[in-house]
Amino acid sequence: MEGSWIHNLFFGTGVAHSLIIIAIVIAAGVVLGNFKVKGLTLGTTWVLFVGILLSHFGLRADPQVLSFVKDFGLILFVYAIGLSVGPNFFSSFKKGGLALNGWAFLIVFGACLCAWLIHKITGTSLLTMVGVMQGAVTNTPGLGAAQQTVTDSFAADAASASAMVEDLSLGYAVAYPMGVVGIILSILIIRFLFRIKLERESQLLDAKDSAKIAQPTVVTLEIVEGSLAAGKTVLALHEVCGFDIVLSRIRRKDLSVEIPTSKSVLYAGDRVRAVVSKNNLSKAFGVFGRAIENMGDEDWNILDKNLVARRVYVTRRSVDGKTLESLAIRHDYGVSITRILRTGIEIVPKPNTEIFVGDVLVAVGSQEDVEKVAKLVGNSQKRLYRPRIAPIFFGIALGILLGSLPIHFPFMPQAVKLGLAGGPLIVAILLSYFGHRVGFETYTTQSANLMIREMGLCLFLAAVGIGAGENFVSTLSSGGYLLVFYGVLITTVPLLAVGILARLISKTNYLTLMGLMAGSTTDPPALAFASETSGNSYPAIGYATVYPLSMFLRVVAAQIMTLLALS
């Protein structure tokens, strides 16, 4: 009897039993995900397979607890993704989002076509194939939409509705695990076919970002007689030089050093400490005259003993989203902001550059004036790293509300919903981009965002694996292996076809392509794999770019095909 409590804890019922099983599945899956074979790993996707294995051997959890954990984990994952990619989402959509969504549409259409052809060729029930298709592309909201369509269509015949819903669930359950693997394998096959080197792909995207963001370098320039800068004020120079440059200090002929203002006049023989983007260096040499290569930070520090260069942190909500010009930092405080550090990227600031909570400003001026600027923007690292729980859960609540909102179309007998994944993702993207304009602060540190993201994904995968494991082997042994094979075709054929075409025709970068393939199948494990493989946020941006439309199309397609199966 003394050991009965241990047996009940692992093989009994209740919340404690369910939670310890989920915790064991996640811990074991994460440990296995750390092992690599020839540099490749499935990462946290191992959590799914550990869940299936333990469930098959009798370690199962309460269905209601699993349902909550699965949905809540998915919400946490996609919401964290939305917060991290939101600031860059709209710019990436403008640059290539339409093309990416066009390819995503073809992937969704290809999956539907494959499912319909398999139904016609093999005689497999179209309703079963709808479930297989949703499992093959790991789209739980699509499965829910199909089940709801069946329930609403057979409201007067509960027994028939229940049997059809079970048919959908069975197809989904057997196809889902290989759907996850199939998406990841498709990503790897594309990499192998085109002999892609991840470092090279990352460098190509970094180069594009560098041109867009204008990554800075610091140089000392001497103004020569007859140059464009000689005799002009700083303001006049900015108006005619044709590129962005920040002058942090001026050394006059008498060796005095000053912080330039818009009215400061530049004379031949003056030397300036300037911050300019690397691709505009040659232009800067032409405007000022020549570079002084042997005059670095130490030399300037000797000359301007009264000036300091210091990093200050933007932590005050009142300045979130404000431009440098509106804050009048140079005009009112005599301090020059030479660089802005944002999520690991250095930006050359302009007067109309907006600053956000979490930014780091490189400020140059007197000790007293820099202190005033620090007080203006907050500069409280303790506040910056303090967790902001309320905005996260408020945003999640809005996301659930949006995901539950029925969207009616004239040609659809049932309303379409974005679901618990689509709604929170869209709200997170919108809040992270527009929130500061309405006083809503969404900033989270990178480590906090990763923690929320990984915990959510692990909870989701553990719940799906434990739920699918009970009947997984028996279904396979009784002929379900054919459904698994059909699911693999539905997963891989559209992904490989469109992936190859996108690479050949659009020259789509592989890191973006990984996000496209994961997002068009609305598959969080594939995104996790892509992010771990790339080591950067480029796949996540591609994922977020196509996810909303893909989710919508998957849900609509599931309902249309279900109605065709019932007609």
Disulfide bonds with the S-S distance in Angstrom:
none
